[in-house]
Amino acid sequence: MESYVGENDKASHASRGKTQRTAVMFGEAGHAYVYLIYGMYNCLNIVTEHKDFPAAILIRGAVLTNARSYYLTLPSPILGEGNLNGPGKLTRALRITRALNNEDMVSSKKLYVVDDGYRIKKSQILTSPRIGVDYAGEDALLPWRYYLSSPPLLSKERRQR
């Protein structure tokens, strides 16, 4: 995942102020911010701060714990091993579209986060600069990309960035 914090973060969509597209980022925490990139991929973010302070985390990937049964429900498997290593792959596999933009992930039955009790040790969390935001100058170098040391969801070249 990657953090995007406030209007002063040049990598954040909110850096250009509140627009129709970014209005959800200025809303309540726990809402989905889903947008299209490259004209073909949806990205899922979760708003994280209080109203009028735009901040969100981009969900860059996930591991399906029951990948075999999940893949049986897809028209055709798009990934092996249950790794959804990329925001576009993730939203495509989980059928997350812009129709879910601004969905309240606290009360929704369509899009929500479940606490299954699994806990991650702080020592398992690694950081690096965010990806694809070189235009943001010094803000591109902030170590606001977070990933787990295991399982290896990311390619080595991106991990060592």
DSSP file (Angstrom, degrees, kcal/mol; ACC not computed):
  #  RESIDUE AA STRUCTURE BP1 BP2  ACC     N-H-->O    O-->H-N    N-H-->O    O-->H-N    TCO  KAPPA ALPHA  PHI   PSI    X-CA   Y-CA   Z-CA
    1    1 A M              0   0    0      0, 0.0   145,-3.3     0, 0.0     2,-0.4   0.000 360.0 360.0 360.0 161.4    0.0    0.0    0.0
    2    2 A E  E     -AB  58 145A   0     56,-1.6    56,-2.7   143,-0.3     2,-0.4  -0.988 360.0-132.8-133.3 143.2    1.0    3.6   -0.4
    3    3 A S  E     -A   57   0A   0    141,-2.4     2,-0.4    -2,-0.4    54,-0.2  -0.753  14.5-172.9 -97.2 142.0    0.1    6.7    1.6
    4    4 A Y  E     -A   56   0A   0     52,-2.2    52,-2.3    -2,-0.4     2,-0.5  -0.977  14.8-170.7-132.4 117.9   -1.0   10.0    0.2
    5    5 A V  E     -A   55   0A   0     -2,-0.4     4,-0.3    50,-0.2    50,-0.2  -0.911  35.5 -37.6-128.4 108.2   -1.4   12.7    2.8
    6    6 A G  S >  S-     0   0    0     48,-2.8     3,-0.9    -2,-0.5     6,-0.2   0.175  75.1 -68.9  79.2 170.0   -2.8   16.1    2.4
    7    7 A E  T 3  S+     0   0    0      1,-0.2    -1,-0.2     7,-0.1    10,-0.1   0.655 125.8  62.4 -73.5 -17.2   -2.9   18.8   -0.2
    8    8 A N  T 3  S+     0   0    0     -3,-0.2     2,-0.9     3,-0.0    -1,-0.2   0.587  77.4  97.1 -85.3 -10.2    0.8   19.6    0.3
    9    9 A D    X   -     0   0    0     -3,-0.9     3,-1.9    -4,-0.3     6,-0.3  -0.712  64.4-158.4 -79.1 106.5    1.8   16.0   -0.9
   10   10 A K  T 3  S+     0   0    0     -2,-0.9    -1,-0.2     1,-0.3   127,-0.1   0.663  89.3  57.7 -64.9 -15.9    2.6   16.7   -4.5
   11   11 A A  T 3  S+     0   0    0    125,-0.2    -1,-0.3    -6,-0.1     2,-0.2   0.614  89.6  94.2 -86.4 -13.3    2.0   13.0   -5.3
   12   12 A S  S X  S-     0   0    0     -3,-1.9     3,-1.7    -6,-0.2     4,-0.2  -0.534  77.7-133.7 -81.5 143.5   -1.6   13.1   -4.0
   13   13 A H  G >  S+     0   0    0      1,-0.3     3,-1.0    -2,-0.2    -1,-0.1   0.782 107.5  65.2 -60.7 -26.1   -4.5   13.7   -6.3
   14   14 A A  G >  S+     0   0    0      1,-0.2     3,-2.1    -8,-0.2    -1,-0.3   0.555  74.5  89.3 -75.0  -7.3   -5.6   16.2   -3.6
   15   15 A S  G <  S+     0   0    0     -3,-1.7    -1,-0.2    -6,-0.3    -2,-0.1   0.710  85.9  53.4 -65.3 -18.0   -2.6   18.4   -4.3
   16   16 A R  G <  S-     0   0    0     -3,-1.0    -1,-0.3     1,-0.4    -2,-0.1   0.277 119.6-109.6 -97.0   9.9   -4.7   20.2   -6.9
   17   17 A G    <   -     0   0    0     -3,-2.1     2,-0.5   -10,-0.1    -1,-0.4  -0.287  57.4 -29.1  91.3-178.6   -7.5   20.9   -4.4
   18   18 A K        +     0   0    0     -3,-0.1     2,-0.2    -2,-0.1    -4,-0.1  -0.615  68.3 162.4 -79.0 123.7  -10.9   19.5   -4.2
   19   19 A T     >  -     0   0    0     -2,-0.5     4,-1.4     1,-0.0    -2,-0.0  -0.754  56.4 -93.9-128.2 176.1  -12.4   18.5   -7.5
   20   20 A Q  T  4 S+     0   0    0     -2,-0.2     4,-0.3     1,-0.2     3,-0.2   0.910 127.5  47.8 -58.9 -40.3  -15.3   16.3   -8.5
   21   21 A R  T  4 S+     0   0    0      1,-0.2     3,-0.4     2,-0.1    -1,-0.2   0.905 119.4  36.4 -67.0 -42.2  -12.8   13.4   -8.8
   22   22 A T  T >> S+     0   0    0      1,-0.2     3,-1.6    -5,-0.1     4,-0.8   0.444  83.2 103.8 -95.3   0.2  -11.1   14.0   -5.5
   23   23 A A  G >< S+     0   0    0     -4,-1.4     3,-1.1     1,-0.3     4,-0.2   0.844  76.3  60.2 -51.8 -38.1  -14.1   15.0   -3.4
   24   24 A V  G >4 S+     0   0    0     -3,-0.4     3,-1.5    -4,-0.3    -1,-0.3   0.838  97.3  59.7 -61.8 -32.3  -14.2   11.6   -1.7
   25   25 A M  G <4 S+     0   0    0     -3,-1.6    30,-0.8     1,-0.3    -1,-0.3   0.774 102.9  52.6 -66.0 -24.8  -10.7   12.1   -0.3
   26   26 A F  G << S+     0   0    0     -3,-1.1    26,-3.3    -4,-0.8    -1,-0.3   0.392 103.2  79.0 -88.8   2.1  -11.9   15.2    1.5
   27   27 A G  S <  S-     0   0    0     -3,-1.5    26,-0.3    24,-0.2    22,-0.1   0.039  94.2 -43.7 -94.1-157.1  -14.7   13.2    3.1
   28   28 A E    >   -     0   0    0      1,-0.1     3,-0.9    23,-0.1    -1,-0.2  -0.374  62.3-100.8 -75.3 148.3  -15.0   10.8    6.0
   29   29 A A  T 3  S+     0   0    0     20,-0.3    19,-0.2     1,-0.2    -1,-0.1  -0.286 102.0  45.1 -61.3 150.7  -12.4    8.1    6.7
   30   30 A G  T 3  S+     0   0    0     17,-2.9    75,-2.4     1,-0.3     2,-0.3   0.446  81.8 122.1  94.0   1.1  -13.4    4.6    5.6
   31   31 A H  B <   -F  104   0B   0     -3,-0.9    16,-2.8    73,-0.2    -1,-0.3  -0.703  63.5-114.6 -96.6 150.4  -14.7    5.5    2.2
   32   32 A A  E     -C   46   0A   0     71,-2.2    70,-3.3    -2,-0.3     2,-0.6  -0.644  18.7-161.9 -82.9 135.7  -13.4    4.0   -1.0
   33   33 A Y  E     +C   45   0A   0     12,-2.5    12,-1.5    -2,-0.3     2,-0.5  -0.944  18.4 177.2-115.2 104.7  -11.7    6.3   -3.5
   34   34 A V  E     +C   44   0A   0     -2,-0.6     2,-0.3    10,-0.2    10,-0.2  -0.939   5.1 163.4-115.1 126.6  -11.8    4.4   -6.8
   35   35 A Y  E     -C   43   0A   0      8,-1.5     8,-2.4    -2,-0.5     2,-0.4  -0.922  34.8-110.2-140.1 164.2  -10.4    6.0  -10.0
   36   36 A L  E     -C   42   0A   0     -2,-0.3     2,-0.3     6,-0.2     6,-0.2  -0.790  28.1-169.7 -99.0 134.5   -9.2    5.0  -13.4
   37   37 A I  E >>  +C   41   0A   0      4,-3.3     4,-2.5    -2,-0.4     3,-2.3  -0.926  69.8   5.7-121.3 152.1   -5.6    5.1  -14.6
   38   38 A Y  T 34 S-     0   0    0     -2,-0.3    -1,-0.1     1,-0.3     4,-0.1   0.685 117.7 -80.9  53.3  19.9   -4.1    4.7  -18.0
   39   39 A G  T 34 S+     0   0    0      2,-0.2    -1,-0.3     1,-0.1     3,-0.1   0.583 127.8  55.0  68.7   9.1   -7.7    4.6  -19.3
   40   40 A M  T <4 S+     0   0    0     -3,-2.3     2,-0.4     1,-0.2    -2,-0.2   0.552  86.4  70.1-147.1 -16.1   -8.0    0.9  -18.4
   41   41 A Y  E  <  -C   37   0A   0     -4,-2.5    -4,-3.3    56,-0.0     2,-0.3  -0.933  58.5-146.1-118.8 133.4   -7.2    0.1  -14.7
   42   42 A N  E     -C   36   0A   0     -2,-0.4     2,-0.4    46,-0.2    49,-0.4  -0.694  14.2-155.0 -87.2 147.4   -9.2    1.0  -11.6
   43   43 A C  E     -C   35   0A   0     -8,-2.4    -8,-1.5    -2,-0.3     2,-0.5  -0.980   5.3-143.3-123.5 138.5   -7.3    1.7   -8.4
   44   44 A L  E     +C   34   0A   0     15,-0.5    15,-3.0    -2,-0.4     2,-0.3  -0.889  22.3 172.0-105.0 126.2   -8.7    1.3   -4.9
   45   45 A N  E     -CD  33  58A   0    -12,-1.5   -12,-2.5    -2,-0.5     2,-0.5  -0.910  22.6-142.8-123.1 154.9   -7.8    3.7   -2.1
   46   46 A I  E     -CD  32  57A   0     11,-2.1    11,-1.9    -2,-0.3   -14,-0.2  -0.986  22.3-124.7-119.8 124.0   -9.2    3.9    1.4
   47   47 A V  E     - D   0  56A   0    -16,-2.8   -17,-2.9    -2,-0.5     9,-0.3  -0.444  30.5-179.8 -66.6 136.3   -9.7    7.4    2.8
   48   48 A T        +     0   0    0      7,-2.2     8,-0.2   -19,-0.2     2,-0.1   0.563  45.6  60.0-120.9 -11.2   -7.9    7.6    6.2
   49   49 A E  S    S-     0   0    0      6,-0.7   -20,-0.3     4,-0.2     3,-0.1  -0.453  84.7 -73.6-116.2-173.9   -8.3   11.0    7.8
   50   50 A H    >   -     0   0    0      1,-0.2     3,-2.0   -22,-0.2    -1,-0.2  -0.297  67.1 -68.8 -78.1 163.7  -11.0   13.3    9.1
   51   51 A K  T 3  S+     0   0    0      1,-0.3   -24,-0.2   -22,-0.1    -1,-0.2  -0.203 120.4  18.7 -53.6 138.7  -13.3   15.3    6.9
   52   52 A D  T 3  S+     0   0    0    -26,-3.3    -1,-0.3    -3,-0.1   -25,-0.1   0.414 102.8  94.5  75.6   2.3  -11.7   18.2    5.0
   53   53 A F  S <  S-     0   0    0     -3,-2.0     2,-0.5   -26,-0.3    -4,-0.2  -0.900  72.8-143.9-119.1 101.4   -8.2   16.7    5.3
   54   54 A P        +     0   0    0      0, 0.0   -48,-2.8     0, 0.0     2,-0.3  -0.495  39.9 138.3 -74.2 116.6   -7.6   14.6    2.2
   55   55 A A  E     +A    5   0A   0    -30,-0.8    -7,-2.2    -2,-0.5    -6,-0.7  -0.979  15.9 160.8-153.8 144.9   -5.6   11.5    2.8
   56   56 A A  E     -AD   4  47A   0    -52,-2.3   -52,-2.2    -2,-0.3     2,-0.5  -0.982  31.9-124.5-157.2 162.7   -5.8    7.9    1.6
   57   57 A I  E     -AD   3  46A   0    -11,-1.9   -11,-2.1    -2,-0.3     2,-0.5  -0.971  21.8-138.2-114.9 132.7   -3.9    4.7    1.1
   58   58 A L  E     -AD   2  45A   0    -56,-2.7   -56,-1.6    -2,-0.5     2,-0.9  -0.772  15.8-136.2 -85.5 126.0   -3.7    3.0   -2.3
   59   59 A I        +     0   0    0    -15,-3.0   -15,-0.5    -2,-0.5    31,-0.1  -0.766  27.0 177.3 -85.7 108.7   -4.1   -0.7   -2.0
   60   60 A R        -     0   0    0     -2,-0.9    26,-0.9     1,-0.2     2,-0.3   0.643  56.5 -22.2 -90.5 -17.4   -1.3   -2.0   -4.3
   61   61 A G  E     -G   85   0C   0     24,-0.2     2,-0.3    26,-0.1    24,-0.2  -0.990  50.8-160.5-177.5 174.0   -1.8   -5.7   -3.8
   62   62 A A  E     -G   84   0C   0     22,-1.0    22,-2.9    -2,-0.3     2,-0.5  -0.974  20.7-124.3-161.6 164.9   -3.1   -8.6   -1.7
   63   63 A V  E     -G   83   0C   0     -2,-0.3     2,-0.5    20,-0.2    20,-0.2  -0.990  24.2-136.8-118.9 125.9   -2.8  -12.3   -1.1
   64   64 A L    >   -     0   0    0     18,-2.7     3,-0.7    -2,-0.5     4,-0.1  -0.713   8.8-159.9 -81.4 125.6   -5.9  -14.4   -1.4
   65   65 A T  T 3  S+     0   0    0     -2,-0.5    -1,-0.2     1,-0.3     3,-0.1   0.724  92.9  33.8 -79.9 -20.3   -5.9  -16.9    1.5
   66   66 A N  T 3> S+     0   0    0      1,-0.1     4,-1.8    16,-0.1    -1,-0.3  -0.440  75.2 152.5-127.7  57.8   -8.4  -19.2   -0.3
   67   67 A A  H <>  +     0   0    0     -3,-0.7     4,-2.9     1,-0.2     5,-0.2   0.845  64.0  60.4 -61.0 -38.6   -7.2  -18.6   -3.9
   68   68 A R  H  > S+     0   0    0      1,-0.2     4,-1.1     2,-0.2    -1,-0.2   0.941 110.2  39.2 -59.2 -50.4   -8.3  -22.0   -5.3
   69   69 A S  H  4 S+     0   0    0     -3,-0.2     4,-0.5     1,-0.2    -1,-0.2   0.862 115.7  53.8 -70.1 -33.1  -12.0  -21.6   -4.4
   70   70 A Y  H >< S+     0   0    0     -4,-1.8     3,-1.8     1,-0.2     4,-0.5   0.938 105.7  52.3 -64.7 -45.0  -12.0  -17.9   -5.4
   71   71 A Y  H >< S+     0   0    0     -4,-2.9     3,-0.8     1,-0.3    -1,-0.2   0.771  97.4  66.3 -65.1 -25.1  -10.5  -18.6   -8.9
   72   72 A L  T 3< S+     0   0    0     -4,-1.1    -1,-0.3     1,-0.2    -2,-0.2   0.744 100.0  52.6 -66.3 -20.2  -13.2  -21.1   -9.5
   73   73 A T  T <  S+     0   0    0     -3,-1.8    -1,-0.2    -4,-0.5    -2,-0.2   0.601  93.0  89.3 -90.4 -12.2  -15.7  -18.2   -9.5
   74   74 A L  S <  S-     0   0    0     -3,-0.8    19,-0.0    -4,-0.5    -3,-0.0  -0.556  82.8-125.3 -83.5 149.9  -13.7  -16.1  -12.1
   75   75 A P  S    S-     0   0    0      0, 0.0    -1,-0.1     0, 0.0    -4,-0.0   0.903  97.1  -6.0 -58.8 -40.8  -14.4  -16.5  -15.8
   76   76 A S  S    S-     0   0    0     -3,-0.0    -4,-0.1     0, 0.0     2,-0.1  -0.947  84.8-104.4-153.6 136.6  -10.7  -17.2  -16.2
   77   77 A P        -     0   0    0      0, 0.0     3,-0.1     0, 0.0    -6,-0.0  -0.356  28.1-172.4 -62.3 135.0   -7.9  -17.0  -13.7
   78   78 A I        +     0   0    0      1,-0.2     2,-0.3    11,-0.1    15,-0.0   0.612  66.6  27.3-103.2 -14.6   -5.7  -13.9  -14.2
   79   79 A L  S    S-     0   0    0     10,-0.0     2,-0.2    14,-0.0     3,-0.2  -0.976  70.1-129.5-143.6 155.7   -3.0  -14.8  -11.7
   80   80 A G  S >  S+     0   0    0     -2,-0.3     3,-1.5     1,-0.2    -2,-0.0  -0.618  84.8  21.2 -97.8 165.0   -1.3  -17.8  -10.2
   81   81 A E  T 3  S-     0   0    0      1,-0.3    -1,-0.2    -2,-0.2   -14,-0.1   0.480 115.2 -84.6  61.4   5.2   -0.7  -18.5   -6.5
   82   82 A G  T 3  S+     0   0    0      1,-0.2   -18,-2.7    -3,-0.2     2,-0.6   0.612  85.3 142.9  77.3  10.2   -3.3  -16.1   -5.4
   83   83 A N  E <   -G   63   0C   0     -3,-1.5     2,-0.8   -20,-0.2    -1,-0.2  -0.759  33.7-169.8 -89.8 125.3   -1.1  -13.1   -5.5
   84   84 A L  E     +G   62   0C   0    -22,-2.9     2,-1.5    -2,-0.6   -22,-1.0  -0.692  16.9 174.6-108.8  74.8   -2.7   -9.9   -6.7
   85   85 A N  E     +G   61   0C   0     -2,-0.8   -24,-0.2   -24,-0.2     3,-0.1  -0.542  51.0  41.5 -93.7  74.2    0.5   -7.9   -7.1
   86   86 A G  S  > S-     0   0    0     -2,-1.5     4,-2.7   -26,-0.9     5,-0.2  -0.564  81.0-112.8 158.2 142.0   -0.6   -4.6   -8.6
   87   87 A P  H  > S+     0   0    0      0, 0.0     4,-2.0     0, 0.0     5,-0.2   0.849 116.8  48.0 -63.0 -33.9   -3.5   -2.2   -8.1
   88   88 A G  H  > S+     0   0    0      2,-0.2     4,-2.1     1,-0.2   -46,-0.2   0.906 112.8  47.5 -71.2 -42.0   -5.0   -2.9  -11.5
   89   89 A K  H  > S+     0   0    0      2,-0.2     4,-2.6     1,-0.2     5,-0.2   0.906 112.0  52.5 -62.6 -41.5   -4.7   -6.7  -11.1
   90   90 A L  H  X S+     0   0    0     -4,-2.7     4,-2.2     1,-0.2    -2,-0.2   0.951 112.3  41.9 -60.8 -52.2   -6.3   -6.4   -7.6
   91   91 A T  H  <>S+     0   0    0     -4,-2.0     5,-2.8   -49,-0.4     4,-0.4   0.860 115.1  51.1 -68.4 -33.8   -9.3   -4.4   -8.7
   92   92 A R  H ><5S+     0   0    0     -4,-2.1     3,-0.8     3,-0.2    -1,-0.2   0.943 112.9  44.7 -66.3 -46.6   -9.9   -6.5  -11.8
   93   93 A A  H 3<5S+     0   0    0     -4,-2.6    -2,-0.2     1,-0.2    -1,-0.2   0.864 118.8  42.4 -66.4 -35.8   -9.7   -9.8   -9.9
   94   94 A L  T 3<5S-     0   0    0     -4,-2.2    -1,-0.2    -5,-0.2    -2,-0.2   0.383 110.3-122.2 -93.1   4.8  -12.0   -8.5   -7.1
   95   95 A R  T < 5 +     0   0    0     -3,-0.8     2,-0.6    -4,-0.4    -3,-0.2   0.878  51.2 163.7  57.8  43.2  -14.3   -6.8   -9.6
   96   96 A I      < +     0   0    0     -5,-2.8     2,-0.2    -6,-0.2    -1,-0.2  -0.835   9.6 169.8 -93.7 119.8  -13.8   -3.4   -8.0
   97   97 A T    >   -     0   0    0     -2,-0.6     3,-2.1   -56,-0.0     4,-0.1  -0.690  52.9 -92.7-122.8 175.6  -15.0   -0.6  -10.4
   98   98 A R  G >  S+     0   0    0      1,-0.3     3,-1.7    -2,-0.2   -64,-0.2   0.653 114.9  79.1 -65.4 -13.7  -15.7    3.1  -10.2
   99   99 A A  G 3  S+     0   0    0      1,-0.3    -1,-0.3     3,-0.0    -3,-0.0   0.729  91.4  54.3 -63.1 -19.7  -19.3    2.2   -9.3
  100  100 A L  G X  S+     0   0    0     -3,-2.1     3,-2.1     3,-0.1   -68,-0.3   0.373  78.1 129.6 -95.5   3.5  -17.9    1.6   -5.8
  101  101 A N  T <  S+     0   0    0     -3,-1.7   -68,-0.2     1,-0.3     3,-0.1  -0.372  78.7  13.3 -58.9 135.1  -16.3    5.0   -5.5
  102  102 A N  T 3  S+     0   0    0    -70,-3.3    -1,-0.3     1,-0.3     2,-0.2   0.554  88.0 156.7  72.0  12.0  -17.3    6.7   -2.3
  103  103 A E    <   -     0   0    0     -3,-2.1   -71,-2.2   -71,-0.2     2,-1.0  -0.493  49.5-121.2 -65.4 132.8  -18.7    3.4   -0.9
  104  104 A D  B >>  -F   31   0B   0    -73,-0.2     4,-2.2    -2,-0.2     3,-0.6  -0.674  24.9-165.8 -77.8 103.5  -18.7    3.5    2.9
  105  105 A M  T 34 S+     0   0    0    -75,-2.4     8,-0.7    -2,-1.0    -1,-0.2   0.499  81.6  61.9 -74.9  -2.5  -16.4    0.5    3.7
  106  106 A V  T 34 S+     0   0    0    -76,-0.2    -1,-0.2     6,-0.1   -75,-0.1   0.841 121.6  16.9 -85.9 -39.2  -17.5    0.5    7.3
  107  107 A S  T <4 S+     0   0    0     -3,-0.6    -2,-0.2     4,-0.1     5,-0.1   0.525  98.2 114.1-112.5  -7.7  -21.2   -0.2    6.6
  108  108 A S     <  -     0   0    0     -4,-2.2    -5,-0.0     3,-0.3    -3,-0.0  -0.269  46.8-162.8 -69.1 149.3  -21.2   -1.5    3.0
  109  109 A K  S    S+     0   0    0      3,-0.0     3,-0.1     1,-0.0    -1,-0.1   0.436  91.9  55.1-101.0  -6.4  -22.2   -5.0    2.1
  110  110 A K  S    S+     0   0    0      1,-0.3     2,-0.4   -10,-0.0    -5,-0.1   0.819 119.9  14.2 -94.7 -37.8  -20.5   -4.5   -1.4
  111  111 A L  S    S+     0   0    0     -7,-0.2    -3,-0.3     2,-0.0    -1,-0.3  -0.949  79.0 135.4-146.8 117.8  -17.0   -3.5   -0.4
  112  112 A Y        -     0   0    0     -2,-0.4     2,-0.4    -3,-0.1    -6,-0.1  -0.977  46.3-114.9-158.1 164.3  -15.5   -3.8    3.1
  113  113 A V        -     0   0    0     -8,-0.7     2,-0.5    -2,-0.3    -2,-0.0  -0.900  27.2-151.7-108.1 136.4  -12.4   -4.9    5.0
  114  114 A V        -     0   0    0     -2,-0.4     2,-0.9     2,-0.0     3,-0.0  -0.915   9.4-141.6-111.5 132.2  -12.7   -7.8    7.4
  115  115 A D        +     0   0    0     -2,-0.5    -2,-0.0     1,-0.1     0, 0.0  -0.825  22.2 176.4 -89.6 106.2  -10.5   -8.2   10.5
  116  116 A D        -     0   0    0     -2,-0.9    -1,-0.1     2,-0.1     3,-0.1   0.361  52.6-106.6 -93.7   6.0   -9.8  -12.0   10.5
  117  117 A G  S    S+     0   0    0      1,-0.3     2,-0.2    -3,-0.0    -2,-0.1   0.278  73.4 140.4  91.2 -12.1   -7.5  -11.7   13.6
  118  118 A Y        -     0   0    0      1,-0.0     2,-0.4     2,-0.0    -1,-0.3  -0.473  35.6-159.1 -67.9 133.0   -4.3  -12.2   11.6
  119  119 A R        -     0   0    0     -2,-0.2     2,-0.4    -3,-0.1    -1,-0.0  -0.914   7.4-148.4-119.9 143.9   -1.6   -9.9   13.0
  120  120 A I        -     0   0    0     -2,-0.4     2,-0.2     2,-0.0     5,-0.0  -0.899  19.0-125.4-110.9 136.2    1.6   -8.6   11.4
  121  121 A K    >   -     0   0    0     -2,-0.4     3,-2.0     1,-0.1     4,-0.4  -0.554  19.8-123.5 -78.2 144.9    4.8   -7.9   13.3
  122  122 A K  G >  S+     0   0    0      1,-0.3     3,-1.5    -2,-0.2    -1,-0.1   0.845 111.9  63.1 -55.2 -34.9    6.3   -4.4   12.8
  123  123 A S  G 3  S+     0   0    0      1,-0.3    -1,-0.3    25,-0.0    -2,-0.0   0.673  96.0  59.8 -66.6 -16.6    9.5   -6.1   11.8
  124  124 A Q  G <  S+     0   0    0     -3,-2.0    25,-2.5    24,-0.1     2,-0.6   0.572  86.3  91.1 -85.6 -10.6    7.7   -7.6    8.8
  125  125 A I  E <   -E  148   0A   0     -3,-1.5     2,-0.3    -4,-0.4    23,-0.2  -0.781  56.8-175.1 -94.4 121.4    6.7   -4.2    7.4
  126  126 A L  E     -E  147   0A   0     21,-3.4    21,-2.2    -2,-0.6     2,-0.3  -0.766   7.4-151.7-110.1 157.6    9.2   -2.7    4.9
  127  127 A T  E     +E  146   0A   0     -2,-0.3    19,-0.2    19,-0.2    17,-0.1  -0.903  19.4 159.0-128.8 157.9    9.1    0.7    3.3
  128  128 A S  E     -E  145   0A   0     17,-1.6    17,-2.0    -2,-0.3     3,-0.1  -0.947  49.5 -69.7-159.2 171.4   10.3    2.3    0.1
  129  129 A P        -     0   0    0      0, 0.0    12,-0.2     0, 0.0    11,-0.1  -0.324  62.6 -94.6 -63.8 155.8    9.5    5.4   -2.1
  130  130 A R        -     0   0    0     12,-0.8     2,-0.4    10,-0.5     3,-0.3  -0.252  41.1-114.0 -68.7 161.4    6.2    5.3   -3.8
  131  131 A I  S    S+     0   0    0      1,-0.2    -1,-0.1    -3,-0.1    27,-0.0  -0.783  83.8   8.8-103.2 140.3    6.0    4.1   -7.4
  132  132 A G  S    S+     0   0    0     -2,-0.4    -1,-0.2     1,-0.1     3,-0.1   0.703  93.4 103.0  74.7  21.3    5.1    6.1  -10.5
  133  133 A V    >   +     0   0    0     -3,-0.3     3,-2.5     7,-0.1     7,-0.1  -0.066  27.6 132.0-125.4  33.8    5.1    9.6   -8.9
  134  134 A D  G >   +     0   0    0      1,-0.3     3,-1.4     2,-0.1     6,-0.2   0.794  66.0  70.1 -56.3 -29.8    8.4   10.9  -10.1
  135  135 A Y  G 3  S+     0   0    0      1,-0.3    -1,-0.3    -3,-0.1     4,-0.1   0.660  83.0  74.9 -60.4 -16.6    6.6   14.1  -11.1
  136  136 A A  G X  S-     0   0    0     -3,-2.5     3,-1.6     1,-0.3    -1,-0.3   0.325  86.1-153.5 -85.5   8.6    6.2   14.9   -7.4
  137  137 A G  G X  S+     0   0    0     -3,-1.4     3,-1.4     1,-0.3     4,-0.4  -0.312  73.1   0.9  60.0-130.4    9.8   15.9   -6.8
  138  138 A E  G >  S+     0   0    0      1,-0.3     3,-1.4     2,-0.2     4,-0.4   0.809 128.4  65.3 -62.2 -30.3   11.0   15.4   -3.3
  139  139 A D  G X  S+     0   0    0     -3,-1.6     3,-0.9     1,-0.3    -1,-0.3   0.776  91.5  64.7 -64.3 -24.2    7.6   14.0   -2.3
  140  140 A A  G <  S+     0   0    0     -3,-1.4   -10,-0.5     1,-0.2    -1,-0.3   0.748  98.0  56.0 -67.5 -22.5    8.3   11.1   -4.6
  141  141 A L  G <  S+     0   0    0     -3,-1.4    -1,-0.2    -4,-0.4    -2,-0.2   0.536  76.4 118.6 -89.3  -7.2   11.2   10.0   -2.4
  142  142 A L  S <  S-     0   0    0     -3,-0.9     2,-2.2    -4,-0.4   -12,-0.8  -0.363  72.7-124.5 -59.9 136.5    9.1    9.8    0.8
  143  143 A P        +     0   0    0      0, 0.0    -1,-0.1     0, 0.0    -2,-0.1  -0.322  68.2 130.0 -81.1  58.8    9.2    6.2    2.1
  144  144 A W        +     0   0    0     -2,-2.2  -141,-2.4   -17,-0.1     2,-0.5   0.091  36.5  98.6-104.5  21.7    5.4    5.9    2.1
  145  145 A R  E     -BE   2 128A   0    -17,-2.0   -17,-1.6  -143,-0.2     2,-0.4  -0.954  56.9-166.5-106.2 125.7    5.1    2.6    0.3
  146  146 A Y  E     + E   0 127A   0   -145,-3.3     2,-0.3    -2,-0.5   -19,-0.2  -0.923  15.2 157.2-119.5 136.7    4.6   -0.2    2.7
  147  147 A Y  E     - E   0 126A   0    -21,-2.2   -21,-3.4    -2,-0.4     2,-0.3  -0.977  39.3-100.2-152.2 163.7    4.9   -3.9    2.0
  148  148 A L  E     - E   0 125A   0     -2,-0.3     5,-0.3   -23,-0.2   -23,-0.2  -0.630  17.9-136.7 -89.9 144.2    5.5   -7.2    3.8
  149  149 A S  S    S+     0   0    0    -25,-2.5    -1,-0.1    -2,-0.3   -24,-0.1   0.758  85.8  63.3 -67.4 -23.9    8.8   -8.9    3.9
  150  150 A S  S    S+     0   0    0    -26,-0.3    -1,-0.2     1,-0.2   -26,-0.0  -0.964  86.6  36.8-153.0 138.3    7.0  -12.2    3.3
  151  151 A P  S    S-     0   0    0      0, 0.0     2,-1.4     0, 0.0    -1,-0.2   0.558  88.7-125.4 -74.3 157.0    5.3  -13.4    1.2
  152  152 A P        +     0   0    0      0, 0.0    -3,-0.1     0, 0.0    -2,-0.1  -0.555  46.2 157.6 -76.4  93.6    7.2  -11.9   -1.7
  153  153 A L        +     0   0    0     -2,-1.4     2,-0.3    -5,-0.3   -91,-0.1   0.672  54.2  65.4 -87.9 -18.7    4.5  -10.1   -3.7
  154  154 A L  S    S-     0   0    0     -3,-0.2     2,-0.1     1,-0.1   -68,-0.0  -0.728  87.1-105.6-110.9 153.9    6.8   -7.6   -5.4
  155  155 A S     >  -     0   0    0     -2,-0.3     4,-2.1     1,-0.1     3,-0.2  -0.401  33.7-117.3 -69.4 153.9    9.5   -8.0   -8.0
  156  156 A K  H  > S+     0   0    0      1,-0.2     4,-2.2     2,-0.2     5,-0.1   0.889 111.9  56.7 -61.7 -40.5   13.0   -7.6   -6.6
  157  157 A E  H  4 S+     0   0    0      1,-0.2    -1,-0.2     2,-0.2     4,-0.1   0.889 111.5  42.5 -63.0 -37.0   13.7   -4.5   -8.8
  158  158 A R  H >4 S+     0   0    0     -3,-0.2     3,-1.1     1,-0.2    -1,-0.2   0.873 111.6  54.9 -74.0 -36.2   10.8   -2.7   -7.4
  159  159 A R  H 3< S+     0   0    0     -4,-2.1    -2,-0.2     1,-0.3    -1,-0.2   0.853 109.4  47.1 -65.5 -34.2   11.5   -3.8   -3.8
  160  160 A Q  T 3<        0   0    0     -4,-2.2    -1,-0.3     1,-0.2    -2,-0.2   0.351 360.0 360.0 -90.4   7.0   15.0   -2.4   -3.9
  161  161 A R    <         0   0    0     -3,-1.1    -1,-0.2    -5,-0.1    -2,-0.1   0.473 360.0 360.0 -51.7 360.0   14.0    0.9   -5.4
